[in-house]
Amino acid sequence: MSRSYVWMLAFLAAVWGASYLFIKVAVDEIEPAAMMFFRLVIAAALLVPFVLVLEGVGPGLRSLARAWRPGLVLGTVNAAVPFTLIAWGEKHIDSGVAAIANATVPLFVILLAIRYRPSERATGTRLAGVLLGLIGVAVLAGAQPDGGWWAVAGTLAVVVASLAYAVGGLYGQGKAGAVSAPVLATATVVGGALVLLPFALLQLPDEVPGWKASASVAALAVAGTALAQILVFRMLRLHGAARLSLVTYLLPVTAIAYGVLLLDEQLSAGTLAGLALILPGVALGSGAVRLPRREPEPASPPA
């Protein structure tokens, strides 16, 4: 395992773990579609000039124009849809619960790989890990008694966001070798902003949000989107979707720590039980942990 992989994984875990905190703070004042539209627009305002400086104005514009199709696809399945679903989910559940539900991304990568990425198919122990993780999702969704059915719906919205991320990861892995990470990241945030524009117009706040909500959106845009997206596509090119998705092992830990320390969130026994099922399921399903095989005993020599 290279050092670059370790530090990139740690950075994403720290930044994306904090993203659940920022979303929880901002969603009280800004509706999900509008919040994520602002997030993507700010990120685009940073990334477009970065690409133009990196490649030159003419070549940079041509690179972005060539990347419009994967940018639109990834902007939809890797940004607009999951971002909005997670924000909507966090209207009804704690940020730590959202992070645990989002840890199911590798499970969906494995399930989708059965059809679309044969090299990452799961059988035997890995398939059992997927089933264990899905059981954990059911436990987690039913472990929010205070929120009732809205909390169940919020949890499942984040799970659907995980499915979208898995689609984006597998699709992005195929495109990352042909398009540079900065260009693909930029095309993604621009595409996502365009997709969210009509929905954001319907959810614009009636008044200017407070500084906490505004600062949270800015933090989501700069660290959780602009920097993270460049890193994501670099990791996809160097290490693949399955190894990138392992960041979800760390996200619940960082997000729960932020939520407990900074938002006074409480962890229920059911939530911890869901975590205790999902993470081992992801570990087994992704192949990161393998159960030891029992070696057959040598046959006795003939008398």
N, C-alpha and C positions, 0 to 999 in steps of 0.2 A: 504494500500500500504506500503510495507516494506521499511525500510531505504536502505537496500542493493539494492533493485530494483532501487531506485531513484539515488543513486550514480553511479551505473553501467550504467544507462541510460544517465546520464549527462556526464560520461567519454566517452562513445561511441559517443555522439553528438559532443563533443569537438574534439575528435580525427578524426572521420570520416568526420566532417565538414572541418577540415584542409586537409584531403586527397585530396579533389577536388582542393585545392590550390596547393598542391605538384604535383599533376598530371599535372595541367596547366603549371607549371614551367618546369617540366621534359620533357613534350611531344614535346617541341620545338627542343630538341636534341636527344631524344631517341624514337624510334617508339613504338607503343602501346604493341605489343606482347613481344618485347624484354624488355621493361620497366617492365612489369608485371611478366615476367619470373625472372628477377633479384630480384624483390620484394619478390617473393615466395621463391626463393632459399635462400636469406638472412634470411627470416623468418624461413625457415626449419632448417637452420644452428643454429638458436637460440633455436628452440622448440625441436628438436631431443635430444640434450644433456639435456635439461630441463626434458624431460620425463624419460630419462635414469637415471638421478640423483634422480628423484622423486620416481620411481618404482624399481630401480636397473637395471643393464644392461640386464640381462637375461629376467626377467619379462617384462621390458620395450620393448625389441625387440619383444617378443612374443605378447604383447598387440598391438603393431604397425602392426605386421604381420596379426593378426586377424582382424584389422580394415581396411585392404587394400580396400575392396569393397566399404564401405561407404566413405572412404577417396577419392577414385577415382571419385565416383559420385559427392560428395560435392566439390571436387577439380575442377570439371568441371563446375557445375551449380552455385556454390557459390563463386568461385574464378576466374578460368581461363576465362570463358566466360564473366561474368559481368565486371570484372576488365578491360579486353581488350576493350569491347564495350564502357565503360565510357571514357577510355583514347582516343579512336578513336573519340568519340563524342566531347571531349574537344579540339580536333584539330580545331573544327568548331564553338564551342559555348563557352560562358563564364563559369567559374566554378560555379557561382551562378545559372545559368540556368540549368546546369547539376544536381545540388543538388535538384532543384525544380522538375525536371523530375524524379529523383530517389525517390522522396517522394511518388511515386505511388505504392511502394512495397505493402503496406497493401491492396490496391485495388485488386491487383492480388492474394494476399493470400485469399481474400474473394471469388474471382471468381473461383480459383482452389478448394477452400474448398467445393464448390457446388458439385463437383464430388468426391474429395478425402478425405475431412475431414468434415463429416456431422455435427460434433459438432460446427463448426465455420461457418456454412452457414449463409447467409444474406437474409433477407426478409424485406418488408415494407420500413421503413426509412433507414435501412442500405443499401438496394439495391439502393434506390434513391441517397444515398451518393456516391456509386460506379459510378453511371451514371454522377453525378455532377463532380466527379474527372476526369472521362474520357473526359468530355467536357473541363475541365481545361487543359488537355494534348493537345487537339486540339488547344485551344487558345494559349498555350505556344509555340507549334511547329510553329504556324503561326505568332508569334510575334518577329521573328528574321529577319527583312527585310534586314539588312545590309549583312547578310551572305547568303542570297538567299536560293536555294534548298539544298546546302550543310549544312546550319544551321538547316534546317528542318530535314535532314537526321541525323545530329549529335544529335539533340534532341530525335528523335525516337530511335536511337541506345541506348541511356541511358534508355529510356522506356523499350526496350527489355531487357536490363540489369536488370531492376526492376523485370520483369517477371522471369528471371533466379534466382534472389535472393528469390523470393516468392517460387519457386519450391524448392530451397535449404532449405529455412526455414521450410517448411512443412515436407520435407524428413528428415532434421536434427532433428526436434522435435521428430520424431519417433525413431531415433537412439541415441539421447542424454541420454536416460535413461539406455541404455545398455552399453555404452562406456563412459569412463571418459572424461571430457572436454579437458584436456591437450592432451590426446591420439587422440581424434577426431579432434582437431584443428591441431595437427601435421600431421596426416594422410591426412587432407584436403590440407594443403599447399604443401606437398610432391606430392600428386596426381595432384594438379593444375600445379605444376612445370613440371611434366612429360608430361602433356597434352600440355603445351605451348612450350616445348623444340623444336620441329621441326619448329614451326612458328617463334620462337625467333631466330633460326639460320639463317632464311631468312631475318631478320630485324636487325641484329647486326650493331651497328653504325660503320662508317668508321674510326672514331677517338675517343679517350677517351673523354667522355662528361665533360663539365665544372663542377666546384665544386657545383654550385647551383642545377644543374640537378642531380648530384650524391648524394648530401645531401638530396634532395627531395625523391629519391628512397629509401635511407636508412631510412628516417623518415616514409615513407609508410610501409616499411618492419617491423620495430621495433614496432612502436606504432599502426599504422593502420592495421597491419596484425597479428604479433605474439601476442601482448598483447590483441588486440581486438578479435581475434579468440577464445582465451581461454574464454574470457568474454562472447562471443556470445553463445557458447555451454553451458556454465553454466546458462545463462539466459533462453535458450531454455528448459533446464531440469527443472528449477525452476518456470518459468513463461509462457512458451509456445510461439509459433511463432507470434500469434496476438499481444501480449503485447511487445515482442521484436521489432516488426515492427513499433511500435509507436515512435521509435527513429527518424523516418523519419519526424515527426513533427518538430523536433529541427534542423535537418540537414540543411534545407534551411536557417534558421536564422543564424547559425554559419558560414556556407559556404559563404553566401552573405556578412556577416560582414568581413570575411577574404578577400574576393575578392575585396570589395569596399575599404577597408582600406589599403591592401597590394598590390593589383594589379591594382588599379584605374579603376575597372570595373564599368560600368554605368548600371543602371536599367531602362529599358523602361516601359512605361505604360502597354504595352501588357504582358510583363514578370510578372509585379505585378498583372495583371488581372488573368493570369494563376495560380499564387500562391494563389490568393484570392479564386479561385474555387477549386483547388486541396486540399488545407489543410482542408477546411470545409467538402469536400467530404470524405477525409480520416477520419476525426473526426466522421462523421455520419456513414460511412461505417464500421468502426472498432467497433462501439458501444461505443466509449469513450464519445460521447455526444449523448444524447437522447432527442428528442423533447417531451415536456410534452403532455400527453394524456388528452383529454377532458373527464372528468367524466360525465356520464349521469345524468341528473337531476332526483332527486327522484320523484316517481309518487305521484300525489296528493291523499290524503286520500279520500275514498268515502264519499259523502255527507250523 
